[in-house]
Amino acid sequence: MPEASSSPQCAAFWSHCLNCLEQELPAQQFKTWILPLRAEELPGDEGVGLRLVAPSNFHRQWLRDRYLRRIEELGEEFFGGLPTIEVGLAPAGGLRRPSAPP
């Protein structure tokens, strides 16, 4: 299954989220709950839309309960309006980790 493409705007937003959350959260929480996520642009969204793909149902629910509101707040600050943010589940094959930058 091919990786979903992400617009430069969505990629910049997710990078902003990662930077902010890394500063706000204890390192272990950030590594456990935020780093495993994959961000994808929501297809066909009229405004700005992002899907965060979690590796398991438990991870997805934990993210929704504890971190989604903060990510939405960051989106509102970044875009000047509330973006659509969904939390999805990785397919049965699991998440593919992006290769490390050179």
C-alpha atoms as one frame of an Amber mdcrd trajectory, in Angstrom:
protein
   0.000   0.000   0.000   1.587   3.340  -1.009   2.239   6.071   1.484  -0.364
   8.837   1.452   0.937  12.094   0.148   0.979  15.163   2.311   0.852  18.755
   1.141   3.701  21.060   2.151   1.216  22.925   4.363   0.191  19.775   6.239
   3.798  18.608   6.510   4.802  22.002   7.943   1.925  21.856  10.421   2.843
  18.357  11.621   6.471  19.411  11.995   5.275  22.389  14.064   3.177  20.042
  16.224   6.110  17.718  16.795   8.346  20.616  17.831   5.762  22.038  20.247
   4.758  18.706  21.762   8.371  17.667  22.227   8.873  20.803  24.336   5.616
  20.396  26.280   5.611  16.683  27.083   7.995  14.546  29.100  10.388  12.768
  26.721   8.951   9.311  27.429   5.371  10.426  26.684   6.463  12.131  23.476
   8.385   9.049  22.293   5.609   6.651  23.270   2.495   8.475  22.080   3.466
  11.107  19.493   6.486   9.836  17.542   4.799   6.593  16.368   2.071   8.573
  14.589   2.026   9.095  10.842   0.400  12.282   9.533  -1.473  12.229   6.228
  -3.447  14.867   4.390  -7.174  14.156   4.358  -8.152  13.580   0.722 -10.759
  15.888  -0.739 -11.009  18.068   2.325 -12.312  21.557   1.522 -10.228  23.221
   4.204  -7.150  21.969   5.951  -7.402  18.347   6.971  -5.015  15.935   8.611
  -5.323  12.290   9.579  -3.073  10.989  12.322  -2.554   7.261  11.916  -1.922
   5.328  15.125  -0.305   1.866  15.314  -3.063   0.315  17.467  -6.611   0.909
  18.617  -5.386   1.479  22.188  -2.872   4.065  20.929  -5.581   5.779  18.860
  -7.942   6.037  21.831  -5.177   7.267  24.165  -4.263   9.963  21.662  -7.891
  11.072  21.303  -8.392  11.222  25.066  -5.172  12.969  26.027  -3.541  14.805
  23.111  -6.055  15.526  20.350  -7.370  18.740  21.888  -3.835  20.151  22.159
  -3.094  19.205  18.541  -6.324  20.961  17.500  -5.250  24.068  19.449  -1.893
  24.023  17.660  -3.743  23.737  14.353  -5.945  26.690  15.195  -2.864  28.788
  15.994  -0.965  27.576  12.910  -3.764  27.955  10.339  -5.787  30.748  11.931
  -8.792  28.433  12.132  -9.636  24.969  13.385  -8.439  22.296  10.945 -10.133
  18.941  10.518  -8.070  16.371  12.404  -8.967  12.692  12.408  -7.269   9.885
  14.260  -7.156   6.677  12.272  -5.796   3.202  12.689  -2.895   1.760  10.726
  -3.755  -1.114   8.396  -3.082  -4.643   9.604   0.465  -4.489   8.210   1.259
  -1.700  10.655   2.924   1.643  10.184   5.946   2.012   8.012   8.484   4.274
   9.605   9.788   6.961   7.277  13.475   6.705   6.549  15.743   8.994   8.520
  16.716  12.214   6.773  20.246  12.244   5.345
